[in-house]
């Protein structure tokens, strides 16, 4: 039995390839939520949930500086996309360090600058709407979701491959 496994030690944010080490306070990855509908037919004692897809992928991060480069990515032309990468280092009590990488593609849909106070760092919060998300832990892809190409890979298994094939995609 391991003690204190995979403790997040630190993280770094990259927006369109530019690193923000020392300038970001927080990152919230997208919540992966299945969209379901309840189904019950004759001969069933209770309803079951039928998966009909996924809910929208949203994420956010906070910078403690007013970055002209990031601020200028808000409201970009429809069809344009921005690359976001978050790299984490997790360490276990036995000294093992594991890299976690979040690769995202999407757009900034909201900027909240918060209140201006003398002597305090700015806190610009950016909300993202994503079309692509991939989470890799220790070199292994755990989740890869490509909304536009109807790909949902979970631990190496593309759960939508048969549906894409049936649709001729």
Helices and strands as residue ranges (DSSP letters): E 7-15, E 18-19, E 24-28, E 34-39, E 48-54, E 57-63, H 68-71, E 82-91, E 97-112, E 124-137, E 140-146, E 151-154, E 157-158, H 161-166
